[in-house]
Amino acid sequence: MTHTNWEIINNELCKTFVFADFTSAISWMVKAAFIIEKHNHHPSWTNTYNKVLVKLCTHDAGNSITEKDYALAEELDRIG
């Protein structure tokens, strides 16, 4: 299964979301937080001005990429 613009780097599913400005990036993070909590699957993520880098892996599965990661990536793409 592949997702647009998601890459596998160091055994993590990674994507940088780019927005018009800082406020748009933070607004997306707030929306994403509710989806993330619903999935009970919390990524590593960082924000730098208008960019949000998301890294997904399943810690309970030995820090590997699982279907949980792909499902969350798909939902994040929908709001991205």
Sequence and secondary structure as in RCSB ss.txt:
>XXXX:A:sequence
MTHTNWEIINNELCKTFVFADFTSAISWMVKAAFIIEKHNHHPSWTNTYNKVLVKLCTHDAGNSITEKDYALAEE
LDRIG
>XXXX:A:secstr
   TT EEETTEEEEEEE SSHHHHHHHHHHHHHHHHHHT   EEEEETTEEEEEE BGGGTSB  HHHHHHHHH
HHHH 
